Amino acid sequence: MSIIGLDSAARDLRYTLRGLARRPAFTFAAVLTLALGIGATTAIFSVVYGVLLKPLPYPDPDRLVSVRHTNGLTSTLVGIADSMFVTYAQENRVFEYLGGWGENTLALTGAGEPEQIRSVSVGEGVLEALGVQPVLGRWFSADEYASGAAGVNLVILSYGLWQRRFGGDPSVLGRTLSLNSEPAQVVGVMPKGFRFLSSTPDVILGPRRDAAPARPLTLGRLNAPGIARLKPGVTVAEANADLARMLPIWLDAWPEPRPGFRDEVIGWRIVPAVRPLKDEVVGGVAGMLWVVMGTVGTVLLIACANIANLLLARADARRHELAIRAALGAGRGKIAAELLRESLVLGALGGAAGLALASAALELLAAFAPPHLPRVEDIGLGPAVLAFAAAASLVSSLAFGAIPALKHALASGSRVGPATRNASASREHNRTRGVLIAVQVAFALVLLVGAGLMIRTFVALIAVDPGFRDPAKIQLAQIWIPPALILDAERWTGVYREIGERIAALPGVSAVGFGGGLPGGGGSGGVFTGPALSVEDRPETGESVPVSVGGFSPGYFAALGTRFVAGRDLAWTDVDRRARVALVTENLAREVWGEPRAALGKRIRTNAADEWSEVVGVTQDVFWSLYQPPAPHVSTPIVPVRNGLRTTTYVIRSDRAGTESLANEIREAVWASNPDLTVYEVRTLADRYRDSLARTSFVLVLLAISGAMALILSVVGIYGVISYIVSQRTREIGIRLALGAQADAVKGLFVRYALAVSAIGIAAGLAGAAALSRWMTSLLFEVRPLDPATYAAVLGVLVGAVLLAAYLPARRAAKLDPAETLRAE
């Protein structure tokens, strides 16, 4: 661009800024409206980009996949058996690297104060698939996986643990640590910022020491998730097809761990479930974030419609000026450019203010985001987010600026007379304003329906009886027994029982129990879905009753406050004499035997290889996950030979729950039994319950804010349009009143117009709300997507808001003095 062109552009910009400065109220309203829309949209986009869109921090991340299977019986994801990894590694045609992994919590001792640390165990091929080299040392070798480490386990430290625990000392390589009372030799340190999927483990565990003869591999449990790197050019669909090809090979190659296990695996209808690794990292939050992004983006569209109405009114006020400029030779392009330039300046100012609001909003989102939101470290105002904000500002400016620019440029070039031109332009502009109001009403209805459905969901969640009572009086504590600490499985339950007795003796403790699962969380919490239930002396009908199964101590349900509908609780005498007894939930009892008491004394089993267990009690239904209906459940005594739990959670009922003093006393009780045991996750069940509601409350808050903003912007828009129409039709209103028109008829004229325009928006909004609500199905609980009560309430609120917004300027019009109005004309 030449110097003359730059000078002209600078002069035009100064002219536009002076014009906006002379109308501070208009400028402030437009910039604030746009800043709210762009700020909210940018903040949510930063979350969506960081969690969903940003590539994983590994080389060629698009070739990384998660390898699991789907249990066709229950439609749940299951993992891979050890023997599967062997078959897949030998027979596959699609993977460069493949390996299994698992997460755990370990006790680090012998290097300062004992510390609970997070660990990831990786099989051969996992680190090679991820492709992130250690900053110090090396990966684990194939020979070490094949033959076992020489007397110790092998471990790679995280950069954070290396700095925190060892001061960044390079001589840490070769040092032997004590992890869960077992020796572990350091062979490497991962680089700063390394994350394993969505977590940041303190250590990565590799090959185990070869302390005992190798156990022959069998079909095994399908419990380990896998990570693989696809060969170049291989698709996810091709990988799934290749795994399906190898499943029969695997079944034929390995011995069964027990009779009938092969038939069970076939009956489960195992289907390969290879998917992009990013889907594994993101989990179930994708739908939630896209719903939030869509709703907040809708607020920006409503803001643009509002600003377009403001600019139309401002351009109408300048009609005389624009007509003079056209008469003096200014072309349509010149006039359109000036109006568009004004909108671009407003967009730039609104975008800058929106970025400041987005930065503050991200801090609030971090404070109120659901716990365990994946990839939170990647959320921020990076280059991609800044580019999005700039694009949103530009597109918004063009969207709301093009309407007045085009309309007034065309009007300025018309050859009709002034009176005709003004009248036709006014009618045309009013039609445009009506369309913009209908758009705002439609979008507002969509957002209000979304917020209403989430409110109904939240009310349903907090109203449900989860199977426990007074969660604020229930203290939780998890304990892990390292295998090297207690080798004899028969001793595990004894140690847990001894600890439970010590905790029960603490002041203020009224009940104690322990087990492998907890109700009210986001998942099964250690309660596993088993095969179909078998009932003794009952012919098989072919219809399966999938059940979940868990092992618990006597007193567990008493500590939770779970009601017994019939029968009795488990007893320690059942554990001592290895009695084959079980508890079932009320929904299972009603489904199988018709009513709870009829279940008592019946014999059941959940595994064809197990002995029959007698039902001695029926509990109320327990929500192991608040977002799923309570599954039929079988509870068995915690017996070492059956459950072998090394990790367990204590449930302690006490009025002192949540206090630091009780937490310390619990730790002391555990250490009195064995000082090398680690206690973690010490918190109340109420805290865990709140965490489980966090996803719903997070979406609820954002949708409620978006809906409120949409409703306010729509009301302001309707009020502004009706007020402007009243000012345009002052002479007509004066004549009507002078000829005897009643005030109610004048008010009805404008209210009917607002309702007619809004009705069009409501009709379109109902269709959009129906689509959104079906998209939100995964977020809803005991609420139908097309919930009549929600739609009726939203329509009532929206119509009431429209009536109020239209009535206020209409009432002002009805109070006009006809004589003064006509005298002024």
Backbone hydrogen bonds, N-H to C=O, Kabsch-Sander energy under -0.5 kcal/mol:
donor,donor_aa,acceptor,acceptor_aa,energy
6,L,2,S,-2.4
7,D,3,I,-2.5
8,S,4,I,-2.4
9,A,5,G,-2.5
10,A,6,L,-2.7
11,R,7,D,-2.2
12,D,8,S,-2.5
13,L,9,A,-2.3
14,R,10,A,-2.4
15,Y,11,R,-2.1
16,T,12,D,-2.3
17,L,13,L,-2.6
18,R,14,R,-2.4
19,G,15,Y,-2.2
20,L,16,T,-2.2
21,A,17,L,-2.4
22,R,18,R,-1.7
23,R,20,L,-1.0
27,T,23,R,-2.4
28,F,24,P,-2.9
29,A,25,A,-2.4
30,A,26,F,-2.4
31,V,27,T,-2.8
32,L,28,F,-2.7
33,T,29,A,-2.2
34,L,30,A,-2.4
35,A,31,V,-2.8
36,L,32,L,-2.3
37,G,33,T,-1.8
38,I,34,L,-3.1
39,G,35,A,-2.8
40,A,36,L,-2.2
41,T,37,G,-2.1
42,T,38,I,-2.8
43,A,39,G,-2.3
44,I,40,A,-2.1
45,F,41,T,-2.5
46,S,42,T,-2.3
47,V,43,A,-1.2
48,V,44,I,-2.7
49,Y,45,F,-3.5
50,G,46,S,-2.2
51,V,47,V,-2.5
52,L,48,V,-2.8
53,L,48,V,-1.4
54,K,49,Y,-3.3
58,Y,56,L,-2.2
63,R,60,D,-1.8
64,L,61,P,-1.5
65,V,228,A,-2.6
66,S,275,R,-3.2
67,V,226,G,-2.6
68,R,66,S,-0.6
68,R,273,A,-0.6
69,H,78,V,-2.6
70,T,271,V,-3.2
71,N,76,T,-3.4
72,G,70,T,-1.0
72,G,268,W,-1.1
72,G,269,R,-1.0
73,L,268,W,-1.2
74,T,71,N,-0.8
75,S,71,N,-2.5
76,T,71,N,-0.8
78,V,69,H,-3.3
79,G,222,L,-1.9
80,I,224,A,-2.1
83,S,218,T,-0.5
85,F,81,A,-1.6
86,V,82,D,-1.3
87,T,83,S,-2.2
88,Y,84,M,-3.6
89,A,85,F,-2.5
90,Q,86,V,-1.8
91,E,87,T,-2.7
92,N,88,Y,-2.1
96,E,229,R,-3.5
97,Y,229,R,-1.0
99,G,227,I,-2.1
101,W,225,P,-1.9
102,G,121,S,-1.7
104,N,119,S,-2.0
106,L,117,I,-2.8
108,L,106,L,-0.6
108,L,115,E,-3.3
109,T,107,A,-0.6
109,T,178,S,-2.4
115,E,108,L,-1.9
117,I,106,L,-2.8
117,I,115,E,-0.6
119,S,104,N,-2.6
120,V,203,V,-1.7
121,S,102,G,-3.1
122,V,205,L,-2.7
123,G,100,G,-3.1
126,V,123,G,-1.8
129,A,125,G,-1.9
130,L,126,V,-2.2
131,G,127,L,-2.5
133,Q,131,G,-0.7
135,V,189,V,-2.0
136,L,189,V,-1.7
138,R,187,V,-2.1
145,Y,141,S,-1.6
146,A,142,A,-2.1
147,S,143,D,-2.5
148,G,144,E,-1.8
149,A,208,R,-1.4
151,G,149,A,-1.8
153,N,183,P,-2.2
154,L,207,P,-1.8
155,V,185,Q,-2.4
156,I,204,I,-2.4
157,L,188,G,-2.6
158,S,202,D,-2.6
162,W,158,S,-2.3
163,Q,159,Y,-2.2
164,R,160,G,-2.8
165,R,161,L,-2.9
166,F,161,L,-0.7
166,F,162,W,-1.2
167,G,163,Q,-1.0
168,G,162,W,-2.1
169,D,166,F,-1.5
172,V,169,D,-1.6
173,L,170,P,-1.2
174,G,186,V,-3.0
175,R,172,V,-2.3
177,L,175,R,-0.5
177,L,184,A,-3.7
178,S,109,T,-1.1
179,L,177,L,-0.6
179,L,182,E,-2.8
180,N,107,A,-2.8
180,N,178,S,-0.6
182,E,179,L,-1.4
184,A,177,L,-2.3
185,Q,153,N,-3.5
186,V,175,R,-2.6
187,V,155,V,-2.5
188,G,155,V,-0.7
189,V,136,L,-2.9
190,M,157,L,-2.9
194,F,191,P,-1.7
196,F,199,S,-2.0
197,L,195,R,-0.9
199,S,196,F,-2.2
202,D,118,R,-2.0
203,V,118,R,-1.6
204,I,156,I,-3.0
205,L,120,V,-2.6
205,L,203,V,-0.5
206,G,154,L,-2.5
210,D,149,A,-1.4
211,A,209,R,-1.8
219,L,255,P,-1.8
223,N,80,I,-0.6
223,N,221,R,-1.5
224,A,80,I,-1.5
226,G,67,V,-1.8
227,I,99,G,-2.8
228,A,65,V,-2.3
229,R,97,Y,-2.0
230,L,63,R,-3.0
230,L,228,A,-0.5
231,K,94,V,-2.8
234,V,231,K,-2.1
239,A,235,T,-1.8
240,N,236,V,-2.3
241,A,237,A,-2.1
242,D,238,E,-2.0
243,L,239,A,-2.2
244,A,240,N,-2.2
245,R,241,A,-1.7
246,M,242,D,-1.5
247,L,243,L,-1.4
249,I,245,R,-0.5
250,W,246,M,-2.4
251,L,247,L,-2.3
252,D,248,P,-1.9
253,A,249,I,-1.2
254,W,250,W,-1.1
261,F,258,R,-1.8
264,E,260,G,-1.9
265,V,261,F,-2.5
266,I,262,R,-2.3
267,G,263,D,-2.6
268,W,264,E,-2.0
269,R,266,I,-1.4
270,I,265,V,-0.8
271,V,70,T,-2.0
273,A,68,R,-2.8
275,R,66,S,-1.9
277,L,64,L,-2.2
279,D,276,P,-1.1
280,E,276,P,-1.0
281,V,277,L,-2.0
282,V,278,K,-2.8
283,G,279,D,-2.1
285,V,282,V,-1.2
286,A,283,G,-0.5
288,M,284,G,-0.5
289,L,285,V,-2.6
290,W,286,A,-2.5
291,V,287,G,-2.1
292,V,288,M,-2.2
293,M,289,L,-2.8
294,G,290,W,-2.6
295,T,291,V,-2.3
296,V,292,V,-2.6
297,G,293,M,-2.4
298,T,294,G,-1.4
299,V,295,T,-1.3
300,L,296,V,-1.3
301,L,297,G,-1.6
302,I,298,T,-2.2
303,A,299,V,-2.5
304,C,300,L,-2.4
305,A,301,L,-2.2
306,N,302,I,-2.2
307,I,303,A,-2.5
308,A,304,C,-2.5
309,N,305,A,-1.8
310,L,306,N,-2.0
311,L,307,I,-2.9
312,L,308,A,-2.2
313,A,309,N,-2.3
314,R,310,L,-2.4
315,A,311,L,-2.9
316,D,312,L,-2.4
317,A,313,A,-2.0
318,R,314,R,-1.1
319,R,316,D,-1.6
322,L,318,R,-3.0
323,A,319,R,-2.4
324,I,320,H,-2.1
325,R,321,E,-2.2
326,A,322,L,-2.2
327,A,323,A,-2.3
328,L,324,I,-1.8
329,G,326,A,-1.4
330,A,325,R,-2.6
335,I,331,G,-2.0
336,A,332,R,-3.0
337,A,333,G,-2.6
338,E,334,K,-1.9
339,L,335,I,-2.2
340,L,336,A,-2.7
341,R,337,A,-2.7
342,E,338,E,-1.7
343,S,339,L,-1.5
344,L,340,L,-2.3
345,V,341,R,-2.3
346,L,342,E,-2.1
347,G,343,S,-2.5
348,A,344,L,-2.4
349,L,345,V,-2.5
350,G,346,L,-2.9
351,G,347,G,-2.6
352,A,348,A,-2.3
353,A,349,L,-2.4
354,G,350,G,-2.4
355,L,351,G,-2.1
356,A,352,A,-1.5
357,L,353,A,-2.1
358,A,354,G,-2.8
359,S,355,L,-2.3
360,A,356,A,-1.7
361,A,357,L,-2.8
362,L,358,A,-2.3
363,E,359,S,-1.0
364,L,360,A,-1.5
365,L,361,A,-2.8
366,A,362,L,-2.4
367,A,363,E,-1.4
368,F,364,L,-2.0
369,A,365,L,-1.6
373,L,370,P,-1.1
376,V,373,L,-0.8
378,D,375,R,-1.6
379,I,376,V,-1.4
382,G,380,G,-1.7
386,L,382,G,-2.6
387,A,383,P,-2.5
388,F,384,A,-2.0
389,A,385,V,-2.5
390,A,386,L,-2.4
391,A,387,A,-2.6
392,A,388,F,-3.0
393,S,389,A,-2.3
394,L,390,A,-2.4
395,V,391,A,-3.1
396,S,392,A,-2.3
397,S,393,S,-2.3
398,L,394,L,-2.5
399,A,395,V,-2.6
400,F,396,S,-2.8
401,G,397,S,-1.9
402,A,398,L,-1.9
403,I,399,A,-0.6
405,A,401,G,-1.7
406,L,402,A,-2.8
407,K,403,I,-2.3
408,H,404,P,-2.5
409,A,405,A,-1.8
410,L,406,L,-2.3
411,A,407,K,-2.2
412,S,408,H,-2.2
413,G,409,A,-1.0
414,S,411,A,-1.2
421,R,417,G,-3.1
422,N,418,P,-2.9
423,A,419,A,-2.4
424,S,420,T,-2.9
425,A,421,R,-2.7
426,S,422,N,-2.4
427,R,423,A,-2.4
428,E,424,S,-2.5
429,H,425,A,-2.9
430,N,426,S,-2.3
431,R,427,R,-2.0
432,T,428,E,-2.0
433,R,429,H,-2.6
434,G,430,N,-2.3
435,V,431,R,-2.1
436,L,432,T,-2.3
437,I,433,R,-2.5
438,A,434,G,-2.4
439,V,435,V,-2.2
440,Q,436,L,-2.2
441,V,437,I,-2.6
442,A,438,A,-2.4
443,F,439,V,-2.4
444,A,440,Q,-2.7
445,L,441,V,-2.4
446,V,442,A,-2.0
447,L,443,F,-2.3
448,L,444,A,-2.6
449,V,445,L,-2.4
450,G,446,V,-2.1
451,A,447,L,-2.6
452,G,448,L,-2.6
453,L,449,V,-2.6
454,M,450,G,-1.9
455,I,451,A,-2.2
456,R,452,G,-2.4
457,T,453,L,-2.3
458,F,454,M,-2.7
459,V,455,I,-2.5
460,A,456,R,-2.3
461,L,457,T,-2.5
462,I,458,F,-2.4
463,A,459,V,-1.3
464,V,460,A,-1.1
469,R,560,L,-2.1
473,K,470,D,-2.2
474,I,471,P,-1.5
475,Q,473,K,-0.6
475,Q,652,I,-3.5
476,L,683,R,-3.1
477,A,650,Y,-1.3
478,Q,680,Y,-2.8
479,I,648,T,-2.4
480,W,678,T,-1.1
481,I,646,R,-2.6
485,L,482,P,-1.2
486,I,482,P,-1.5
489,A,487,L,-0.6
491,R,488,D,-1.8
492,W,488,D,-0.5
492,W,489,A,-1.0
493,T,489,A,-0.7
494,G,490,E,-0.6
495,V,491,R,-2.6
496,Y,492,W,-2.6
497,R,493,T,-2.6
498,E,494,G,-2.5
499,I,495,V,-2.5
500,G,496,Y,-2.4
501,E,497,R,-2.2
502,R,498,E,-1.9
503,I,499,I,-2.5
504,A,500,G,-2.5
505,A,501,E,-1.0
506,L,503,I,-1.8
509,V,506,L,-1.7
510,S,508,G,-0.5
510,S,653,R,-2.6
511,A,653,R,-1.0
513,G,651,V,-1.7
515,G,649,T,-1.5
516,G,551,G,-1.4
520,G,623,F,-3.1
521,G,518,L,-0.5
521,G,624,W,-1.3
527,V,524,S,-1.0
528,F,526,G,-0.6
528,F,549,V,-2.0
530,G,547,V,-2.7
533,L,545,V,-1.5
534,S,605,R,-2.7
536,E,603,R,-2.6
538,R,535,V,-1.1
544,S,542,G,-0.6
547,V,531,P,-0.7
548,S,632,P,-2.5
549,V,528,F,-3.3
550,G,634,V,-1.8
552,F,636,T,-2.6
553,S,514,F,-2.8
556,Y,553,S,-1.7
559,A,555,G,-2.2
560,L,556,Y,-1.7
561,G,557,F,-1.4
562,T,557,F,-2.3
565,V,563,R,-0.6
565,V,618,V,-2.4
566,A,618,V,-1.7
568,R,616,V,-2.5
574,D,571,A,-0.8
575,V,571,A,-1.2
576,D,572,W,-3.0
577,R,573,T,-2.1
578,R,575,V,-1.1
579,A,574,D,-2.7
581,V,579,A,-1.5
582,A,614,E,-2.1
583,L,635,S,-2.8
584,V,617,G,-2.1
585,T,633,H,-1.5
586,E,619,T,-1.8
589,A,585,T,-2.3
590,R,586,E,-2.6
591,E,587,N,-1.9
592,V,588,L,-2.3
593,W,589,A,-2.7
594,G,589,A,-0.6
594,G,590,R,-0.9
598,A,595,E,-0.9
599,A,596,P,-2.0
600,L,596,P,-0.5
600,L,597,R,-0.9
601,G,615,V,-2.9
602,K,599,A,-1.9
604,I,613,S,-2.8
605,R,534,S,-1.8
610,D,607,N,-1.7
613,S,604,I,-3.1
614,E,580,R,-2.9
615,V,602,K,-3.1
616,V,582,A,-2.4
616,V,614,E,-0.6
617,G,582,A,-0.9
618,V,566,A,-3.3
619,T,584,V,-2.2
620,Q,563,R,-2.3
623,F,466,P,-2.2
624,W,622,V,-1.2
626,L,521,G,-1.2
628,Q,625,S,-1.5
634,V,548,S,-2.6
635,S,583,L,-2.8
636,T,550,G,-2.3
638,I,552,F,-1.2
639,V,637,P,-1.2
642,R,639,V,-1.4
643,N,639,V,-3.0
644,G,639,V,-0.6
648,T,479,I,-2.1
649,T,515,G,-2.4
650,Y,477,A,-3.4
651,V,513,G,-3.4
652,I,475,Q,-2.7
652,I,650,Y,-0.6
653,R,511,A,-2.6
653,R,651,V,-0.5
654,S,473,K,-2.8
654,S,652,I,-0.6
655,D,508,G,-0.8
657,A,654,S,-1.4
659,T,656,R,-1.9
663,A,659,T,-1.8
664,N,660,E,-2.3
665,E,661,S,-2.1
666,I,662,L,-2.3
667,R,663,A,-2.0
668,E,664,N,-2.3
669,A,665,E,-2.2
670,V,666,I,-2.1
671,W,667,R,-2.8
672,A,668,E,-1.6
673,S,669,A,-0.8
673,S,670,V,-1.0
674,N,670,V,-1.9
677,L,674,N,-1.6
678,T,480,W,-0.8
680,Y,478,Q,-2.2
683,R,476,L,-0.9
683,R,681,E,-1.0
685,L,471,P,-0.7
685,L,474,I,-2.4
686,A,471,P,-1.3
688,R,684,T,-1.6
689,Y,685,L,-2.7
690,R,686,A,-2.5
691,D,687,D,-2.1
692,S,688,R,-1.9
693,L,689,Y,-1.2
694,A,690,R,-0.6
694,A,691,D,-0.9
697,S,693,L,-2.7
698,F,694,A,-2.7
699,V,695,R,-2.1
700,L,696,T,-2.8
701,V,697,S,-2.7
702,L,698,F,-2.1
703,L,699,V,-2.8
704,A,700,L,-2.8
705,I,701,V,-2.5
706,S,702,L,-2.6
707,G,703,L,-3.1
708,A,704,A,-2.6
709,M,705,I,-2.7
710,A,706,S,-2.6
711,L,707,G,-2.6
712,I,708,A,-2.6
713,L,709,M,-2.8
714,S,710,A,-2.4
715,V,711,L,-2.6
716,V,712,I,-2.8
717,G,713,L,-2.5
718,I,714,S,-2.8
719,Y,715,V,-2.7
720,G,716,V,-2.7
721,V,717,G,-2.4
722,I,718,I,-2.6
723,S,719,Y,-2.5
724,Y,720,G,-2.2
725,I,721,V,-2.7
726,V,722,I,-2.6
727,S,723,S,-2.1
728,Q,724,Y,-2.1
729,R,725,I,-2.0
730,T,727,S,-0.8
733,I,729,R,-2.7
734,G,730,T,-2.5
735,I,731,R,-2.2
736,R,732,E,-2.5
737,L,733,I,-2.7
738,A,734,G,-2.4
739,L,735,I,-2.1
740,G,737,L,-1.4
741,A,736,R,-2.6
746,V,742,Q,-1.8
747,K,743,A,-2.6
748,G,744,D,-2.7
749,L,745,A,-1.4
750,F,746,V,-1.1
751,V,747,K,-2.4
752,R,748,G,-2.6
753,Y,749,L,-1.2
754,A,750,F,-2.3
755,L,751,V,-2.5
756,A,752,R,-2.7
757,V,753,Y,-2.5
758,S,754,A,-2.5
759,A,755,L,-2.3
760,I,756,A,-1.3
761,G,757,V,-1.5
762,I,758,S,-3.0
763,A,759,A,-2.4
764,A,760,I,-2.0
765,G,761,G,-2.8
766,L,762,I,-2.4
767,A,763,A,-1.2
768,G,764,A,-2.1
769,A,765,G,-3.0
770,A,766,L,-2.0
771,A,767,A,-1.7
772,L,768,G,-2.5
773,S,769,A,-2.9
774,R,770,A,-1.5
775,W,771,A,-1.6
776,M,772,L,-1.5
777,T,774,R,-1.1
779,L,776,M,-2.3
780,L,776,M,-0.7
780,L,777,T,-1.3
787,D,784,R,-0.8
787,D,785,P,-0.7
791,Y,787,D,-2.1
792,A,788,P,-2.7
793,A,789,A,-2.3
794,V,790,T,-2.5
795,L,791,Y,-2.5
796,G,792,A,-2.2
797,V,793,A,-2.4
798,L,794,V,-2.9
799,V,795,L,-2.8
800,G,796,G,-2.2
801,A,797,V,-2.3
802,V,798,L,-2.4
803,L,799,V,-2.5
804,L,800,G,-2.2
805,A,801,A,-2.6
806,A,802,V,-2.2
807,Y,803,L,-2.6
808,L,804,L,-1.7
810,A,806,A,-1.6
811,R,807,Y,-3.1
812,R,808,L,-1.6
813,A,809,P,-1.9
814,A,810,A,-2.1
815,K,811,R,-1.0
816,L,813,A,-1.5
821,T,817,D,-2.4
822,L,818,P,-2.7
823,R,819,A,-2.5
824,A,820,E,-2.2
825,E,821,T,-1.7
